[in-house]
Amino acid sequence: MKKTKLTKSKKTNVKTLKSETKKIEQKQNRVYGIIGMVILFFIGVIFGYIINGSDHVNHSIMSQAECENLVVHIKHLIQTNDFDQLRLANEMYSENCLDRDFEHPKPQPKVEEKKSPDTTCVKIEKILSNRLFRADSPDANDHIDNAKIYANLSERGCPENSEMYKELAAGELEIARALNDDDLQDEYKSIEIVETYKRLKMQAEAERMIEKAKRLTNPAIDFIIQLEKIIEE
């Protein structure tokens, strides 16, 4: 009985060993097959190069992108062991892509934009803007002069910038009034400010300045009359 059991055990081991050996052989064959396909691909490329000649100029209409896609397709055929399609793909690659010197598009020179000549209003703006004084000046006169320049720009500059220049002029007048302590003691400065407000068509601001002048302790009558005359003209 013991002898029979040992015999059956040996037979089982032999079958298992054969099965494992067969699996190993199948894996090896698959690996060898893939290696063979790769070798076949390179042989096809080399063969095509020899036939065409190293000095052959390929005039294929296939683009560089199409040739790159063909290489990807060939790799896929190698993995799937599709020998017939691989042969055709190799021939196509040899005929259309091998030894190709793909022309890369040359960078186009930048077209210089022709600058249109400055219009009259642009020229005026450039000239008058160069006459502006420092924006951080502590002198009220400098800001009054800036307000006059901006008022001039609102009238003679480009129409689309008119409102912007008016706002800048009004801002400069506010600074000038603040630096002048807003007490209207300097009659000359006050007159210039009222005249500029009128030029900017800011009648309400000009009238507020005159009303404030009237509320001073001892306003000069002639000075008040002169201010009123400015906005009435």
N, CA, C and O of each residue as an XYZ file, in Angstrom:
932
protein
N       0.818     -1.201      0.000
C       0.000      0.000      0.000
C       0.856      1.257      0.000
O       0.578      2.197     -0.744
N       1.865      1.280      0.803
C       2.738      2.449      0.891
C       3.425      2.709     -0.431
O       3.631      3.857     -0.824
N       3.779      1.635     -1.112
C       4.475      1.778     -2.395
C       3.571      2.427     -3.433
O       4.015      3.245     -4.239
N       2.262      2.041     -3.398
C       1.303      2.594     -4.358
C       1.122      4.079     -4.150
O       1.066      4.845     -5.112
N       1.028      4.500     -2.870
C       0.864      5.919     -2.562
C       2.058      6.730     -3.044
O       1.888      7.832     -3.567
N       3.240      6.206     -2.877
C       4.447      6.918     -3.308
C       4.470      7.074     -4.820
O       4.930      8.089     -5.342
N       3.976      6.076     -5.507
C       3.978      6.128     -6.978
C       3.027      7.204     -7.485
O       3.361      7.972     -8.387
N       1.826      7.248     -6.886
C       0.859      8.283     -7.271
C       1.392      9.682     -6.979
O       1.175     10.612     -7.756
N       2.083      9.824     -5.863
C       2.646     11.135     -5.499
C       3.687     11.588     -6.500
O       3.760     12.765     -6.854
N       4.496     10.633     -6.955
C       5.536     10.963     -7.921
C       4.913     11.406     -9.249
O       5.380     12.346     -9.893
N       3.826     10.688     -9.645
C       3.165     11.049    -10.900
C       2.602     12.458    -10.830
O       2.693     13.216    -11.795
N       2.010     12.817     -9.671
C       1.435     14.154     -9.502
C       2.512     15.230     -9.614
O       2.318     16.269    -10.245
N       3.662     14.948     -8.977
C       4.773     15.913     -9.017
C       5.307     16.098    -10.426
O       5.697     17.198    -10.817
N       5.319     15.011    -11.183
C       5.824     15.074    -12.559
C       4.883     15.942    -13.412
O       5.335     16.754    -14.219
N       3.550     15.754    -13.215
C       2.575     16.547    -13.964
C       2.701     18.033    -13.624
O       2.671     18.888    -14.509
N       2.842     18.328    -12.327
C       2.982     19.721    -11.901
C       4.221     20.355    -12.506
O       4.187     21.494    -12.971
N       5.322     19.602    -12.494
C       6.592     20.100    -13.032
C       6.475     20.386    -14.520
O       6.982     21.391    -15.017
N       5.777     19.459    -15.242
C       5.600     19.666    -16.681
C       4.765     20.924    -16.954
O       5.054     21.701    -17.864
N       3.711     21.096    -16.127
C       2.839     22.264    -16.303
C       3.596     23.559    -16.088
O       3.458     24.499    -16.871
N       4.395     23.615    -15.035
C       5.177     24.819    -14.755
C       6.205     25.070    -15.846
O       6.441     26.211    -16.244
N       6.813     23.995    -16.324
C       7.821     24.124    -17.394
C       7.181     24.690    -18.655
O       7.765     25.523    -19.347
N       5.946     24.212    -18.942
C       5.247     24.679    -20.129
C       4.930     26.168    -20.030
O       5.060     26.907    -21.006
N       4.508     26.604    -18.826
C       4.213     28.023    -18.617
C       5.455     28.879    -18.824
O       5.406     29.939    -19.447
N       6.576     28.388    -18.281
C       7.847     29.135    -18.432
C       8.228     29.236    -19.896
O       8.666     30.287    -20.364
N       8.054     28.110    -20.632
C       8.395     28.114    -22.056
C       7.508     29.102    -22.824
O       7.977     29.796    -23.727
N       6.197     29.158    -22.449
C       5.288     30.093    -23.123
C       5.699     31.541    -22.892
O       5.685     32.348    -23.821
N       6.068     31.879    -21.640
C       6.518     33.237    -21.334
C       7.780     33.571    -22.117
O       7.920     34.665    -22.664
N       8.709     32.594    -22.160
C       9.954     32.831    -22.893
C       9.667     33.058    -24.372
O      10.255     33.941    -24.996
N       8.753     32.252    -24.933
C       8.416     32.401    -26.356
C       7.798     33.776    -26.631
O       8.075     34.392    -27.660
N       6.946     34.256    -25.689
C       6.319     35.555    -25.856
C       7.375     36.663    -25.842
O       7.341     37.588    -26.654
N       8.317     36.545    -24.891
C       9.401     37.531    -24.806
C      10.254     37.504    -26.053
O      10.598     38.546    -26.611
N      10.597     36.282    -26.492
C      11.418     36.153    -27.697
C      10.677     36.709    -28.913
O      11.275     37.290    -29.818
N       9.337     36.512    -28.905
C       8.535     37.025    -30.014
C       8.592     38.541    -30.088
O       8.769     39.113    -31.163
N       8.439     39.193    -28.927
C       8.513     40.659    -28.894
C       9.886     41.149    -29.316
O      10.009     42.103    -30.085
N      10.936     40.478    -28.797
C      12.310     40.860    -29.183
C      12.497     40.699    -30.681
O      13.123     41.524    -31.346
N      11.925     39.590    -31.201
C      12.045     39.352    -32.635
C      11.359     40.431    -33.453
O      11.870     40.859    -34.488
N      10.186     40.871    -32.977
C       9.463     41.931    -33.675
C      10.259     43.228    -33.687
O      10.327     43.918    -34.704
N      10.863     43.555    -32.540
C      11.686     44.760    -32.472
C      12.846     44.672    -33.444
O      13.139     45.620    -34.173
N      13.509     43.508    -33.444
C      14.652     43.313    -34.364
C      14.183     43.428    -35.807
O      14.848     44.036    -36.646
N      13.006     42.824    -36.084
C      12.449     42.894    -37.433
C      12.177     44.325    -37.854
O      12.408     44.695    -39.005
N      11.677     45.144    -36.905
C      11.396     46.543    -37.214
C      12.670     47.277    -37.605
O      12.707     47.979    -38.615
N      13.714     47.110    -36.800
C      14.974     47.801    -37.090
C      15.638     47.270    -38.350
O      16.288     48.017    -39.081
N      15.470     45.968    -38.601
C      16.020     45.423    -39.843
C      15.318     46.049    -41.043
O      15.945     46.378    -42.050
N      13.982     46.208    -40.909
C      13.229     46.832    -41.987
C      13.673     48.267    -42.222
O      13.812     48.702    -43.365
N      13.896     49.005    -41.135
C      14.367     50.392    -41.253
C      15.725     50.441    -41.924
O      15.949     51.247    -42.827
N      16.644     49.569    -41.476
C      18.010     49.553    -42.044
C      17.961     49.138    -43.507
O      18.649     49.711    -44.353
N      17.131     48.126    -43.796
C      17.011     47.656    -45.168
C      16.486     48.759    -46.081
O      16.978     48.953    -47.192
N      15.485     49.472    -45.592
C      14.936     50.576    -46.375
C      15.967     51.669    -46.593
O      16.025     52.276    -47.663
N      16.776     51.915    -45.581
C      17.816     52.943    -45.695
C      18.858     52.542    -46.731
O      19.354     53.373    -47.492
N      19.184     51.226    -46.746
C      20.190     50.743    -47.711
C      19.648     50.857    -49.128
O      20.360     51.260    -50.048
N      18.339     50.485    -49.297
C      17.743     50.535    -50.632
C      17.640     51.968    -51.138
O      17.991     52.269    -52.279
N      17.157     52.834    -50.276
C      16.974     54.231    -50.692
C      18.289     54.958    -50.864
O      18.390     55.882    -51.671
N      19.300     54.549    -50.110
C      20.590     55.215    -50.190
C      20.682     56.354    -49.226
O      19.691     57.053    -49.015
N      21.840     56.578    -48.621
C      22.009     57.625    -47.619
C      21.862     59.005    -48.205
O      21.572     59.963    -47.488
N      22.062     59.117    -49.527
C      21.962     60.436    -50.164
C      20.600     60.644    -50.815
O      20.367     61.643    -51.496
N      19.713     59.693    -50.596
C      18.396     59.803    -51.237
C      17.571     60.904    -50.564
O      17.514     60.996    -49.338
N      16.945     61.724    -51.382
C      16.083     62.777    -50.856
C      14.650     62.288    -50.898
O      14.124     61.983    -51.968
N      14.024     62.214    -49.750
C      12.663     61.696    -49.662
C      11.674     62.833    -49.928
O      11.678     63.852    -49.237
N      10.841     62.640    -50.929
C       9.871     63.676    -51.305
C       8.457     63.287    -50.886
O       7.482     63.695    -51.517
N       8.351     62.513    -49.839
C       7.034     62.077    -49.379
C       6.195     63.278    -48.958
O       6.706     64.297    -48.493
N       4.890     63.116    -49.139
C       3.983     64.186    -48.720
C       3.543     64.003    -47.272
O       2.802     64.829    -46.738
N       4.000     62.914    -46.628
C       3.642     62.704    -45.225
C       4.323     63.754    -44.357
O       5.497     64.071    -44.545
N       3.584     64.273    -43.427
C       4.122     65.299    -42.535
C       4.907     64.666    -41.400
O       4.871     63.451    -41.207
N       5.606     65.488    -40.661
C       6.366     64.997    -39.514
C       5.438     64.384    -38.475
O       5.764     63.357    -37.878
N       4.285     65.007    -38.256
C       3.333     64.479    -37.273
C       2.817     63.113    -37.698
O       2.639     62.226    -36.863
N       2.574     62.936    -39.012
C       2.098     61.649    -39.513
C       3.146     60.566    -39.349
O       2.814     59.428    -39.019
N       4.405     60.904    -39.574
C       5.488     59.945    -39.378
C       5.631     59.572    -37.902
O       5.882     58.413    -37.575
N       5.476     60.539    -37.028
C       5.544     60.240    -35.597
C       4.394     59.332    -35.172
O       4.581     58.436    -34.348
N       3.214     59.560    -35.727
C       2.074     58.693    -35.438
C       2.300     57.280    -35.970
O       1.863     56.301    -35.364
N       2.986     57.183    -37.108
C       3.291     55.871    -37.686
C       4.221     55.087    -36.781
O       4.056     53.876    -36.634
N       5.181     55.739    -36.178
C       6.097     55.073    -35.244
C       5.322     54.519    -34.052
O       5.569     53.400    -33.604
N       4.372     55.327    -33.538
C       3.534     54.865    -32.431
C       2.727     53.644    -32.848
O       2.561     52.709    -32.065
N       2.223     53.649    -34.081
C       1.444     52.518    -34.591
C       2.314     51.271    -34.714
O       1.870     50.167    -34.397
N       3.547     51.447    -35.173
C       4.471     50.312    -35.304
C       4.755     49.687    -33.948
O       4.792     48.463    -33.826
N       4.956     50.509    -32.936
C       5.184     49.989    -31.585
C       3.991     49.172    -31.106
O       4.147     48.145    -30.445
N       2.783     49.654    -31.457
C       1.578     48.923    -31.071
C       1.514     47.570    -31.786
O       1.122     46.572    -31.182
N       1.896     47.530    -33.065
C       1.891     46.277    -33.820
C       2.896     45.284    -33.262
O       2.663     44.075    -33.276
N       4.013     45.801    -32.771
C       5.013     44.925    -32.156
C       4.441     44.254    -30.916
O       4.663     43.065    -30.690
N       3.716     45.003    -30.126
C       3.139     44.459    -28.896
C       2.024     43.453    -29.177
O       1.818     42.520    -28.401
N       1.297     43.645    -30.298
C       0.171     42.753    -30.611
C       0.565     41.597    -31.525
O      -0.279     40.778    -31.890
N       1.874     41.524    -31.907
C       2.377     40.426    -32.755
C       1.656     40.351    -34.109
O       1.461     39.266    -34.656
N       1.264     41.521    -34.640
C       0.593     41.561    -35.943
C       1.661     41.706    -37.028
O       2.006     42.819    -37.425
N       2.190     40.547    -37.511
C       3.343     40.562    -38.414
C       3.009     41.173    -39.773
O       3.808     41.929    -40.326
N       1.837     40.853    -40.312
C       1.485     41.353    -41.649
C       1.375     42.876    -41.661
O       1.940     43.540    -42.530
N       0.645     43.422    -40.692
C       0.506     44.872    -40.610
C       1.829     45.539    -40.291
O       2.098     46.648    -40.753
N       2.664     44.859    -39.494
C       3.977     45.424    -39.140
C       4.852     45.552    -40.376
O       5.568     46.539    -40.550
N       4.783     44.528    -41.242
C       5.582     44.588    -42.464
C       5.154     45.770    -43.334
O       5.992     46.509    -43.852
N       3.848     45.937    -43.485
C       3.348     47.050    -44.291
C       3.716     48.400    -43.673
O       4.088     49.339    -44.376
N       3.603     48.477    -42.336
C       3.947     49.722    -41.648
C       5.427     50.041    -41.791
O       5.803     51.203    -41.941
N       6.277     49.001    -41.743
C       7.723     49.206    -41.922
C       8.029     49.743    -43.312
O       8.850     50.643    -43.487
N       7.335     49.156    -44.307
C       7.554     49.616    -45.682
C       7.115     51.073    -45.845
O       7.787     51.870    -46.499
N       5.977     51.399    -45.235
C       5.492     52.778    -45.314
C       6.452     53.743    -44.642
O       6.699     54.839    -45.143
N       6.996     53.322    -43.492
C       7.942     54.187    -42.779
C       9.205     54.387    -43.604
O       9.726     55.498    -43.693
N       9.706     53.286    -44.220
C      10.936     53.377    -45.011
C      10.754     54.272    -46.225
O      11.654     55.025    -46.597
N       9.564     54.179    -46.846
C       9.328     54.940    -48.063
C       9.015     56.413    -47.813
O       9.314     57.267    -48.648
N       8.423     56.702    -46.685
C       7.914     58.056    -46.463
C       8.585     58.845    -45.349
O       8.546     60.075    -45.349
N       9.193     58.153    -44.411
C       9.699     58.864    -43.229
C      11.191     58.714    -43.003
O      11.813     59.565    -42.367
N      11.771     57.640    -43.516
C      13.181     57.369    -43.252
C      14.078     58.414    -43.886
O      13.922     58.760    -45.057
N      15.018     58.909    -43.099
C      16.009     59.867    -43.604
C      15.356     61.148    -44.108
O      15.861     61.795    -45.025
N      14.229     61.506    -43.500
C      13.560     62.750    -43.878
C      14.144     63.930    -43.120
O      14.392     63.846    -41.917
N      14.356     65.004    -43.816
C      14.792     66.245    -43.179
C      13.590     67.184    -43.203
O      13.379     67.948    -44.145
N      12.804     67.093    -42.114
C      11.579     67.882    -42.079
C      11.909     69.366    -41.939
O      12.715     69.775    -41.104
N      11.265     70.135    -42.772
C      11.491     71.584    -42.735
C      10.637     72.205    -41.642
O       9.422     72.012    -41.590
N      11.286     72.940    -40.787
C      10.564     73.635    -39.732
C      10.223     75.039    -40.218
O      11.057     75.706    -40.830
N       9.018     75.483    -39.952
C       8.623     76.815    -40.425
C       9.507     77.904    -39.835
O       9.765     77.949    -38.632
N       9.954     78.762    -40.711
C      10.814     79.850    -40.259
C       9.976     80.911    -39.551
O       8.875     81.243    -39.990
N      10.506     81.433    -38.461
C       9.735     82.478    -37.754
C       9.546     83.698    -38.646
O      10.490     84.211    -39.247
N       8.316     84.137    -38.712
C       8.005     85.280    -39.553
C       8.439     86.578    -38.870
O       8.195     86.765    -37.678
N       9.068     87.452    -39.608
C       9.481     88.730    -39.001
C       8.271     89.530    -38.558
O       7.242     89.563    -39.233
N       8.413     90.160    -37.434
C       7.318     90.960    -36.902
C       7.087     92.185    -37.791
O       8.010     92.918    -38.147
N       5.851     92.362    -38.119
C       5.495     93.518    -38.937
C       5.402     94.733    -38.027
O       4.592     94.781    -37.102
N       6.236     95.697    -38.309
C       6.232     96.908    -37.495
C       4.974     97.725    -37.776
O       4.639     98.050    -38.915
N       4.311     98.031    -36.692
C       3.105     98.833    -36.834
C       3.476    100.280    -37.170
O       4.271    100.924    -36.487
N       2.881    100.740    -38.218
C       3.139    102.123    -38.614
C       2.360    103.063    -37.703
O       1.131    103.033    -37.640
N       3.101    103.877    -37.018
C       2.460    104.833    -36.120
C       1.896    105.992    -36.928
O       2.592    106.642    -37.708
N       0.639    106.217    -36.713
C       0.015    107.341    -37.405
C       0.538    108.647    -36.815
O       0.794    108.729    -35.613
N       0.694    109.647    -37.639
C       1.192    110.928    -37.129
C       0.252    111.509    -36.086
O      -0.968    111.367    -36.173
N       0.847    112.167    -35.102
C       0.034    112.760    -34.033
C      -0.928    113.793    -34.605
O      -0.569    114.600    -35.462
N      -2.145    113.745    -34.111
C      -3.119    114.754    -34.500
C      -2.786    116.067    -33.776
O      -1.940    116.100    -32.883
N      -3.455    117.119    -34.171
C      -3.190    118.433    -33.573
C      -3.444    118.423    -32.075
O      -2.652    118.967    -31.305
N      -4.561    117.798    -31.652
C      -4.886    117.816    -30.218
C      -3.859    117.037    -29.406
O      -3.554    117.405    -28.272
N      -3.321    115.952    -29.987
C      -2.284    115.178    -29.277
C      -1.021    116.013    -29.113
O      -0.391    115.998    -28.056
N      -0.657    116.735    -30.156
C       0.531    117.597    -30.071
C       0.351    118.664    -28.996
O       1.272    118.957    -28.235
N      -0.852    119.241    -28.946
C      -1.136    120.269    -27.932
C      -1.022    119.676    -26.529
O      -0.449    120.291    -25.630
N      -1.570    118.488    -26.357
C      -1.510    117.847    -25.043
C      -0.068    117.596    -24.615
O       0.282    117.797    -23.452
N       0.762    117.161    -25.548
C       2.167    116.902    -25.219
C       2.877    118.198    -24.803
O       3.637    118.219    -23.835
N       2.617    119.266    -25.543
C       3.277    120.547    -25.243
C       2.847    121.088    -23.884
O       3.684    121.469    -23.066
N       1.534    121.119    -23.650
C       1.025    121.693    -22.409
C       1.359    120.818    -21.194
O       1.628    121.333    -20.109
N       1.340    119.504    -21.380
C       1.655    118.604    -20.261
C       3.086    118.792    -19.776
O       3.377    118.618    -18.593
N       3.970    119.145    -20.692
C       5.369    119.378    -20.296
C       5.549    120.659    -19.474
O       6.614    120.891    -18.902
N       4.508    121.481    -19.420
C       4.594    122.737    -18.658
C       4.083    122.597    -17.230
O       4.166    123.546    -16.450
N       3.563    121.440    -16.882
C       3.022    121.230    -15.535
C       4.128    121.275    -14.481
O       5.254    120.838    -14.716
N       3.773    121.814    -13.318
C       4.715    121.875    -12.204
C       4.573    120.608    -11.354
O       3.683    119.786    -11.572
N       5.457    120.480    -10.400
C       5.438    119.315     -9.520
C       4.099    119.204     -8.784
O       3.560    120.190     -8.282
N       3.584    117.981     -8.738
C       2.286    117.765     -8.093
C       2.369    117.882     -6.579
O       1.362    118.135     -5.918
N       3.587    117.695     -6.018
C       3.734    117.738     -4.552
C       4.297    119.076     -4.062
O       4.794    119.179     -2.941
N       4.211    120.090     -4.912
C       4.750    121.397     -4.524
C       3.931    122.006     -3.387
O       2.702    121.931     -3.411
N       4.590    122.611     -2.385
C       3.871    123.258     -1.279
C       3.427    124.681     -1.609
O       2.824    125.358     -0.776
N       3.724    125.123     -2.809
C       3.392    126.501     -3.219
C       2.017    126.520     -3.888
O       1.794    125.819     -4.874
N       1.113    127.312     -3.359
C      -0.239    127.405     -3.917
C      -0.226    127.924     -5.346
O      -1.058    127.523     -6.160
N       0.736    128.834     -5.665
C       0.816    129.394     -7.019
C       1.089    128.314     -8.057
O       0.489    128.281     -9.131
N       2.074    127.380     -7.675
C       2.341    126.287     -8.646
C       1.081    125.520     -8.969
O       0.879    125.184    -10.136
N       0.166    125.200     -7.952
C      -1.044    124.420     -8.175
C      -2.078    125.225     -8.964
O      -2.817    124.663     -9.771
N      -2.130    126.553     -8.729
C      -3.028    127.398     -9.520
C      -2.616    127.365    -10.987
O      -3.455    127.283    -11.883
N      -1.310    127.430    -11.211
C      -0.818    127.369    -12.590
C      -1.143    126.016    -13.228
O      -1.502    125.957    -14.403
N      -1.020    124.941    -12.469
C      -1.374    123.615    -12.996
C      -2.854    123.554    -13.357
O      -3.231    122.976    -14.377
N      -3.693    124.161    -12.504
C      -5.129    124.174    -12.784
C      -5.414    124.907    -14.091
O      -6.264    124.487    -14.878
N      -4.689    126.014    -14.316
C      -4.865    126.762    -15.569
C      -4.457    125.906    -16.776
O      -5.122    125.916    -17.812
N      -3.346    125.162    -16.621
C      -2.879    124.315    -17.728
C      -3.898    123.212    -18.027
O      -4.195    122.918    -19.185
N      -4.427    122.609    -16.956
C      -5.433    121.558    -17.165
C      -6.707    122.125    -17.787
O      -7.349    121.471    -18.609
N      -7.066    123.339    -17.392
C      -8.234    123.980    -17.995
C      -8.002    124.224    -19.482
O      -8.905    124.055    -20.302
N      -6.788    124.621    -19.814
C      -6.411    124.832    -21.208
C      -6.473    123.514    -21.987
O      -6.924    123.466    -23.131
N      -6.001    122.441    -21.325
C      -6.037    121.120    -21.959
C      -7.473    120.655    -22.189
O      -7.769    120.020    -23.201
N      -8.363    120.972    -21.248
C      -9.764    120.556    -21.412
C     -10.419    121.262    -22.594
O     -11.387    120.766    -23.170
N      -9.883    122.418    -22.944
C     -10.454    123.197    -24.044
C      -9.779    122.889    -25.379
O     -10.438    122.837    -26.417
N      -8.472    122.688    -25.347
C      -7.720    122.575    -26.595
C      -7.180    121.173    -26.859
O      -6.718    120.873    -27.960
N      -7.241    120.311    -25.833
C      -6.767    118.938    -26.015
C      -7.777    118.081    -26.760
O      -8.761    118.588    -27.299
N      -7.529    116.800    -26.785
C      -8.437    115.885    -27.476
C      -9.773    115.819    -26.743
O      -9.793    115.736    -25.515
N     -10.876    115.853    -27.464
C     -12.204    115.906    -26.845
C     -12.476    114.768    -25.871
O     -13.147    114.955    -24.856
N     -11.950    113.581    -26.188
C     -12.224    112.435    -25.314
C     -11.548    112.560    -23.945
O     -11.887    111.827    -23.016
N     -10.595    113.484    -23.822
C      -9.896    113.681    -22.548
C     -10.366    114.924    -21.791
O      -9.851    115.234    -20.717
N     -11.326    115.620    -22.345
C     -11.740    116.900    -21.777
C     -12.198    116.785    -20.318
O     -11.744    117.546    -19.463
N     -13.094    115.836    -20.034
C     -13.617    115.688    -18.671
C     -12.520    115.333    -17.685
O     -12.520    115.809    -16.550
N     -11.587    114.497    -18.116
C     -10.473    114.119    -17.240
C      -9.652    115.346    -16.844
O      -9.280    115.501    -15.681
N      -9.372    116.216    -17.819
C      -8.584    117.407    -17.522
C      -9.349    118.374    -16.619
O      -8.746    119.051    -15.786
N     -10.659    118.441    -16.778
C     -11.462    119.288    -15.884
C     -11.353    118.815    -14.440
O     -11.203    119.618    -13.519
N     -11.430    117.504    -14.259
C     -11.321    116.946    -12.903
C      -9.944    117.213    -12.310
O      -9.827    117.517    -11.122
N      -8.909    117.104    -13.121
C      -7.548    117.379    -12.651
C      -7.394    118.851    -12.270
O      -6.748    119.184    -11.277
N      -7.992    119.716    -13.070
C      -7.922    121.150    -12.773
C      -8.622    121.462    -11.457
O      -8.104    122.211    -10.629
N      -9.816    120.875    -11.271
C     -10.549    121.103    -10.024
C      -9.768    120.602     -8.818
O      -9.781    121.228     -7.759
N      -9.083    119.462     -8.981
C      -8.260    118.940     -7.887
C      -7.123    119.871     -7.530
O      -6.818    120.070     -6.354
N      -6.493    120.444     -8.553
C      -5.389    121.382     -8.303
C      -5.901    122.637     -7.586
O      -5.209    123.180     -6.725
N      -7.097    123.098     -7.932
C      -7.668    124.279     -7.265
C      -7.966    123.998     -5.796
O      -7.770    124.863     -4.943
N      -8.436    122.797     -5.504
C      -8.695    122.428     -4.115
C      -7.408    122.446     -3.300
O      -7.387    122.900     -2.156
N      -6.328    121.941     -3.910
C      -5.022    121.951     -3.221
C      -4.558    123.386     -2.999
O      -4.080    123.739     -1.921
N      -4.708    124.206     -4.035
C      -4.282    125.606     -3.923
C      -5.048    126.325     -2.815
O      -4.454    127.092     -2.057
N      -6.350    126.091     -2.709
C      -7.165    126.732     -1.668
C      -6.742    126.259     -0.274
O      -6.725    127.034      0.683
N      -6.403    124.980     -0.184
C      -5.961    124.455      1.114
C      -4.616    125.058      1.510
O      -4.403    125.401      2.673
N      -3.718    125.184      0.550
C      -2.404    125.767      0.843
C      -2.496    127.264      1.129
O      -1.623    127.833      1.784
N      -3.548    127.890      0.637
C      -3.769    129.314      0.857
C      -4.543    129.559      2.153
O      -5.013    130.666      2.417
N      -4.662    128.500      2.950
C      -5.385    128.518      4.228
C      -6.865    128.809      4.050
O      -7.602    128.948      5.026
N      -7.299    128.900      2.788
C      -8.712    129.104      2.461
C      -9.315    130.331      3.161
O     -10.519    130.377      3.414
N      -8.463    131.328      3.472
C      -8.990    132.521      4.162
C      -9.142    133.727      3.231
O      -9.559    134.810      3.643
N      -8.782    133.494      1.932
C      -8.951    134.529      0.920
C      -8.200    135.830      1.244
O      -8.558    136.903      0.759
N      -7.163    135.712      2.067
C      -6.396    136.923      2.373
C      -5.577    137.364      1.174
O      -5.323    138.554      0.990
N      -5.158    136.391      0.350
C      -4.392    136.739     -0.850
C      -5.389    136.976     -1.981
O      -5.887    136.029     -2.590
N      -5.674    138.246     -2.254
C      -6.702    138.586     -3.241
C      -6.332    138.116     -4.638
O      -7.193    137.655     -5.387
N      -5.073    138.229     -4.988
C      -4.640    137.850     -6.338
C      -4.895    136.356     -6.578
O      -5.422    135.968     -7.620
N      -4.509    135.519     -5.592
C      -4.723    134.083     -5.734
C      -6.214    133.752     -5.813
O      -6.643    132.907     -6.600
N      -6.981    134.436     -4.982
C      -8.418    134.179     -4.965
C      -9.063    134.518     -6.307
O      -9.924    133.787     -6.798
N      -8.635    135.638     -6.890
C      -9.178    136.044     -8.190
C      -8.845    134.998     -9.261
O      -9.689    134.652    -10.088
N      -7.606    134.503     -9.231
C      -7.191    133.505    -10.224
C      -7.983    132.206    -10.072
O      -8.339    131.559    -11.057
N      -8.250    131.839     -8.815
C      -9.006    130.615     -8.563
C     -10.436    130.754     -9.085
O     -10.954    129.847     -9.736
N     -11.075    131.898     -8.795
C     -12.443    132.126     -9.268
C     -12.486    132.149    -10.799
O     -13.396    131.586    -11.406
N     -11.497    132.803    -11.421
C     -11.444    132.852    -12.886
C     -11.312    131.447    -13.488
O     -11.925    131.140    -14.510
N     -10.507    130.605    -12.841
C     -10.311    129.243    -13.355
C     -11.573    128.408    -13.172
O     -11.924    127.610    -14.042
N     -12.270    128.594    -12.021
C     -13.545    127.900    -11.824
C     -14.539    128.268    -12.931
O     -15.248    127.413    -13.461
N     -14.570    129.542    -13.261
C     -15.486    130.001    -14.310
C     -15.105    129.379    -15.659
O     -15.969    128.972    -16.435
N     -13.818    129.316    -15.915
C     -13.351    128.735    -17.167
C     -13.741    127.260    -17.269
O     -14.037    126.749    -18.349
N     -13.731    126.600    -16.125
C     -14.113    125.188    -16.093
C     -15.629    125.004    -16.044
O     -16.133    123.883    -15.991
N     -16.336    126.121    -16.063
C     -17.802    126.112    -15.963
C     -18.268    125.502    -14.644
O     -19.281    124.806    -14.579
N     -17.491    125.788    -13.591
C     -17.852    125.350    -12.245
C     -18.367    126.557    -11.474
O     -17.750    127.000    -10.505
N     -19.500    127.081    -11.915
C     -20.077    128.308    -11.371
C     -20.368    128.185     -9.882
O     -20.124    129.122     -9.121
N     -20.883    127.043     -9.467
C     -21.255    126.854     -8.062
C     -20.051    127.000     -7.149
O     -20.141    127.621     -6.090
N     -18.914    126.426     -7.560
C     -17.701    126.533     -6.740
C     -17.231    127.975     -6.649
O     -16.816    128.426     -5.582
N     -17.293    128.696     -7.747
C     -16.885    130.100     -7.757
C     -17.780    130.930     -6.831
O     -17.286    131.777     -6.087
N     -19.091    130.689     -6.875
C     -20.015    131.446     -6.026
C     -19.806    131.135     -4.550
O     -19.949    132.016     -3.702
N     -19.465    129.879     -4.237
C     -19.199    129.536     -2.829
C     -17.986    130.288     -2.303
O     -17.961    130.692     -1.140
N     -16.986    130.476     -3.148
C     -15.803    131.231     -2.723
C     -16.168    132.685     -2.436
O     -15.702    133.277     -1.462
N     -17.012    133.248     -3.302
C     -17.416    134.657     -3.100
C     -18.235    134.812     -1.831
O     -18.027    135.763     -1.078
N     -19.161    133.898     -1.581
C     -19.971    133.962     -0.369
C     -19.093    133.852      0.876
O     -19.359    134.501      1.887
N     -18.058    133.040      0.800
C     -17.157    132.926      1.948
C     -16.386    134.222      2.144
O     -16.129    134.641      3.272
N     -16.020    134.853      1.032
C     -15.301    136.126      1.140
C     -16.167    137.192      1.795
O     -15.673    138.032      2.547
N     -17.464    137.149      1.503
C     -18.374    138.134      2.095
C     -18.508    137.953      3.606
O     -18.802    138.907      4.327
N     -18.291    136.719      4.082
C     -18.446    136.465      5.515
C     -17.196    136.780      6.321
O     -17.171    136.585      7.536
N     -16.178    137.257      5.662
C     -14.964    137.628      6.394
C     -15.252    138.827      7.301
O     -16.241    139.534      7.110
N     -14.385    139.048      8.283
C     -14.596    140.120      9.263
C     -14.669    141.494      8.604
O     -15.602    142.262      8.842
N     -13.697    141.785      7.793
C     -13.667    143.092      7.106
C     -13.345    142.884      5.625
O     -12.238    143.195      5.184
N     -14.297    142.365      4.860
C     -13.993    142.127      3.445
C     -13.848    143.441      2.689
O     -14.580    144.401      2.930
N     -12.890    143.460      1.773
C     -12.714    144.660      0.935
C     -13.829    144.686     -0.096
O     -13.995    143.748     -0.876
N     -14.582    145.762     -0.090
C     -15.731    145.871     -0.986
C     -15.306    145.775     -2.447
O     -15.933    145.090     -3.254
N     -14.225    146.479     -2.762
C     -13.745    146.449     -4.148
C     -13.383    145.026     -4.578
O     -13.623    144.632     -5.719
N     -12.805    144.265     -3.653
C     -12.393    142.893     -3.936
C     -13.614    142.005     -4.206
O     -13.612    141.186     -5.125
N     -14.679    142.192     -3.366
C     -15.899    141.417     -3.551
C     -16.557    141.754     -4.888
O     -17.029    140.873     -5.608
N     -16.577    143.031     -5.196
C     -17.183    143.463     -6.464
C     -16.426    142.862     -7.651
O     -17.026    142.447     -8.642
N     -15.101    142.826     -7.531
C     -14.276    142.283     -8.617
C     -14.560    140.793     -8.831
O     -14.628    140.314     -9.963
N     -14.730    140.059     -7.688
C     -15.041    138.631     -7.810
C     -16.404    138.409     -8.446
O     -16.558    137.523     -9.286
N     -17.391    139.202     -8.054
C     -18.733    139.067     -8.598
C     -18.770    139.407    -10.085
O     -19.513    138.810    -10.864
N     -17.962    140.365    -10.445
C     -17.905    140.778    -11.843
C     -17.346    139.649    -12.724
O     -17.733    139.486    -13.881
N     -16.423    138.878    -12.136
C     -15.799    137.782    -12.912
C     -16.849    136.765    -13.337
O     -16.890    136.354    -14.496
N     -17.702    136.358    -12.389
C     -18.665    135.293    -12.711
C     -19.879    135.818    -13.461
O     -20.637    135.040    -14.040
N     -20.067    137.123    -13.454
C     -21.218    137.700    -14.158
C     -20.900    137.979    -15.606
O     -21.814    138.078    -16.425
N     -19.653    138.108    -15.944
C     -19.270    138.436    -17.320
C     -19.498    137.244    -18.260
O     -19.230    137.342    -19.457
